[in-house]
Amino acid sequence: MDAWHRAIAFMRAVDERAAEEVVPFRWGRALINRRLDRVFDLNFLIADRFDGADAASLVAEAERIQGEAGLSHRRVNVDDPPAADRLSSGFTALGYLAERFVIMQHRRRPDRVVDSGSGREVGWELIRPAREQEMAAQPWGKDPRVVQQMLAKHELTAQGIRTRYFAALVGDRVVSSCELRTADDTAQVETVETLEEFRKRGLSRAVVSAALKAASGSAFVFLVADTIDWPQHFYRRLGFDDVGIESRFLRVIDE
């Protein structure tokens, strides 16, 4: 199994463990979590078989399945890069936003070595207030229901896979953090965040370096970054290389 397929398989296994319901359809399966209905990452269709599939048919399945679940969004993950490229214009024409994320494998030494001692392992209860603050600062964080559901999503995900947290503290306050998910010989670095007022101090590098040190026994270590945002360049400096794209198509319904 190549690196892209290995990362996708790991993420989908994590996703399915957090689902209340898995609904099969012709071209894949849909994950549904009605309790956390505003969390897009818990409620989406996974299309990974494409015999006869086009954007319109996948959108129709999203309308049927997610509409019946009472969701206020529609999302389809197309887990096949050539199919995602082929279907992208069709999704866009139907009012969907194409979202692309780069999957990156840790393969090299970082551009410089730092003392990872300023990033240490902590419990979720210590990280949670910083996560809540960072979420509330996002455009979607103006809705407190979304913030609370996102926090609950992190807790739910951690119940399904071994999750460790690494943080940098100022006093007793977490100001930078990330998490490490592990299963068998695979590890995923996830949710790297630094509060805005503490950025550009090397804290993200310290916490990710601490997580990478903890993951040193894993044969395959990866993360996912937005293709249109700057962190991907930071991760390359830490020794991560691009191995493929994860494609998502999203439409939010006006309420």
N, C-alpha and C positions, 0 to 999 in steps of 0.2 A: 504494500500500500504506500503510495507516494505521500509527501508531506501534506499536500492540500487535503486529500481524502482523509488522512489520519486526523487532522485538526477538525474537519467537518464532523467526522464520526464521533469524536470526543465531545464536541459542543452539542450535537444533537442528542447524545445520550444524557447529558446534563439537562438539556431542555425538557426532554420527555419525563424525567424524574419529577419535574416541578409541575407537570400538567395534571389537571383534575380529570381531563378526558382527552383521549387520542382518537380522532375521527378519521378513518380511512376514506380516501376518494381516489378517483381513477389514476391520478398522476402523483399520488403521494399520501400524505397524512396531515391533519390539522391538529394543532395543540390548543387546548382551550383551558383557561383558568378564569371562571366567572367571578370568583371572589376578588381577584386582582385584575379586573377587566380593563383598567386603564394602563396596564403595563404591556406595551407592544411586544416586548421580548418574551412574554409568556403566552401570547395569543397570536398565532400566525400559522399560515399554511406552509408546508415544506413540499415543494415540487422537485422530485428527483427521477421521475420517469416521464418521457416526453413523446411517446407514440401518439401522434395526432393532436398534441397540445399546441395551442397558440395562446397569445395573451388574453384574447377575449374569453376563451374557455376557462382559463385559470381565474380570471376576474369573476366569471359566473359562479365558479365554485366558492370563491371567497365571499361573494354576496350570499350564496345559499347557506354556507356553514357559519360564517361569522355573523351574518344577519340573524339567523335563528338563535345564536348565542347572545344576541342583544348587545354586541360590541359597537363602539362608536368609531371604529377604524377598520380598515381592511389592509392586510399585509400578506404578501406572498414572498417566501424565500425560494429562489431558484438555485438549487444546489447542483448546478452543472454550468461551468463557465461559458462554453459555446452557446448553450441554449439561452443563458441570461443575455448574452450579447445579441442574439437573434431576436429575442422577445422584447428587448428594452424599448424600442420605438413604439411597439404596440401598447405596452403598459403606459407609456407617457401620453400617448394619444387618448387613452381612456382615463386620464386624470390622476395617474399614479406618479409619485416621486421615486425616481431611481436612486437608491442608496448603495454605495459601493464601499466595502471595507477590505483592507489588505490584510491577509494572513501572513504573519512573519515568524520564522523559525529562528531560535537562537543557535547560531552556528560558529560564531567567532568570538575572540576576545574583544572587550570594549576598547574604544579609542584611548582611554586612560583608566587606570585603576584608582578606585576611591576606597576610603575606609568605610565599609558598610556598617561599622559599629554605630553610626548615628541613626541607622534604620534597624529597629529591633522588633521581634515578634511580640504582638499584643493580642488581647481578646477583642471580640466584636463590640462588647459593651463600651470599650474605650474609644473605638473608631466611630461608632454610630453618630455622636453629635457632630463630628466634622463632616461626615457624609451628608447629614441632614442640612447643614449649613451650605455645603456646596450645591446640593440639589435645589435648595430654595433660591439660590442665586441664578439658576437657569431660567430661560424664558418660560418653559413649561412648569417651573417650580412655583409659579404664582398660585397654582391650584394646590392647596394643602392636601387634598385627597390623593393627588398624583404622587406627591412626596412621600406620604405615609405608605402608599402601595408600593412604591419603589423600594423603600426600606424593608418592607415585608417581603418583597421579592428576593432581596439579598439574603434574608434570613431563611427563606424557603429553599433557595438554591443550596445554601450551605448545609441543609439537612440531608441533601441527596448526594453530596460528594465531599470528600475531605477538603476543608478550606482553612487556610492559615492566613493570618493578617500581619502585615509588616508596616511599621509607622515610624515617623520622626516626630519627636515631641519638643515643644517649647514649654518648659515648666511641666505641668501635668496635662497639657492640651495637645491633642493630635493635630498637626498642621499639614502633614503629608502622609499618604498611605497607599497601599496596594494590597491585593489578595493573591493567593496562590492556590489553585485547585489541582489536586493530584489524584490519579487513579492508575494502578499498574505502573507502567513505565512512561507515562505521559503527564506533563504539567502545563498548566495555562496560567500565565500572569494576567491579571484582570483588574480593572477599575483603579488605574493609577491616577491619583488626584492630589493636588496641592492647593491649599487655600490661596486665593489670589494675592493676599498681602505678604505671603511667604514664598512666592515664586522667585526663580532666578538665584537661588541660594544652593543649588545642588541637592536639594532634599529628595526630589523624585529619583534622581540617580542613586541616592543612598538606599532608598526603600526598595527600588527594583533590584539593585545589586544584592541586597539582603535576601530578597525572594529568590534570585537566581542561585545564590549560594545554597539556600535550602533545597532548591530543585536540582542540585548537582548530581544526584543519584538517578535522575530521570533521563532516559535515552532521548526523549523528544520533548522539547520545551518551546512553547509558542505563545503568541498574543495576537490580538486583532486591533487594528487602528483604522480610523476614518481616512479614506484616500484624499479628502480635501482639507484635512487639518494638519497642523504642524507636528504633533507628537510622533508621527511615523519617522520623521527625520531624526528625532532624538533617539528612537529605538534602534535605528540603524547604527548610530554611534555607540550603542551599547552592545552591538554584535548580532543584531537580528537582521535577517535577510527575507525579502519578499518571496513567498512560495505560491501565491495565488490570490484570487479575489472572491469574497463572499458577496453575493448580490441579493438585495432586498428591494421590494417594490411596495410602497406605502401610500395609502390614501386615508386622510382623516376626514370624518364626516362632520359637518357643522351640526352643533347641538342646539 
